[in-house]
Amino acid sequence: MTDSNAPPRTLSVELGQRGYPIHIGRGLLDDPDLIRSKLGKGRVMVVTDTEVAPHYLGRLLAQFDDPAYVVLPAGEEHKKPEGLTPIYDALVATGCGRDATLVVLGGGVIGDMGGFAAASFQRGINFIQVPTTLLAQVDSSVGGKTGVNHPGGKNLIGAFHQPQCVVCDTATLDTLDERNLRAGLAEVIKYGLIEDTAFLDWLEENLPLLLERDTDALVHAIARSCEIKAQVVADDERESTGRRAVLNLGHTFGHAIETLTGHRDWLHGEAVATGMVMAADMSRRMGWLSQDDCDRVRCIVRSAGLPVTPPPADSAEFLKLMARDKKVAAGRIRLVLLRALGNATLEADYDDKHLHATLDAALD
């Protein structure tokens, strides 16, 4: 980590009455007005997990009058329907009504769970995202996707529910372990691949600074990632046109990896990283990317310290797991592929031989 005098940045997700700000900078947890200005009139309930609570829960609770809180066990394996029960129990026990605000403090798992609890409790209450991992700051905290996993697949149970605001304090990344920092970089790389080759160029040059947790580099990477996602979400909030689906580059392959490994052995960002390499390979087989393009994708993923090959698996079993993805339509697996670097597309019209060849090559 390096110090910086750079001012915080504020972006907007333009969704009309459902729009909201994203605040990005160092030390924002110590600025109570960012969150307090977005609270409802009712009780405040903070939801966090056992890994984050010792570091930041006390600081956040100090901003509110008579807050309630619940601390959940950490880990993707707890992101399931029954894992929501402690949140609902705490909301009921503390007398929270429809004017309550749920403040979600943590990474992508706790953000998805807390967001879905807010979407479903009394048919929807307000919530605020305070993401504490790089992956959550650049991706899962923005856009309103909430949910939990099912044994049959990733995020199969969920809802769209937009937060009132997102507060990304880069100082919370100081306590993030190296593996999770690298996993977050997978989603940052994704934005360059789908939308912005200039950003991809910048990432290739500045990956060492990001891995060193340089504040200015982190703020720039988070802000540019959020800018891209905010625009895509504004264009297609509920994935009704296919535009928003491009944010899932690598995810159909990646979700299969996560399900295959029981949501335990691979982090989400690690699975997405490998999935992007697989998507690039299939795009090459489709005639859209060159071998040099594929090598470039593989190189930047590897330079971020992320895996580029999936765990051993039977290709037929892997394909069945991919077929459970939410983007499947009319029995057809739709995949986000690259027509060029910086130009992603959702595709259902492809020759199955290319998908099988990609799986055979990766899983061999």
Disulfide bonds with the S-S distance in Angstrom:
none
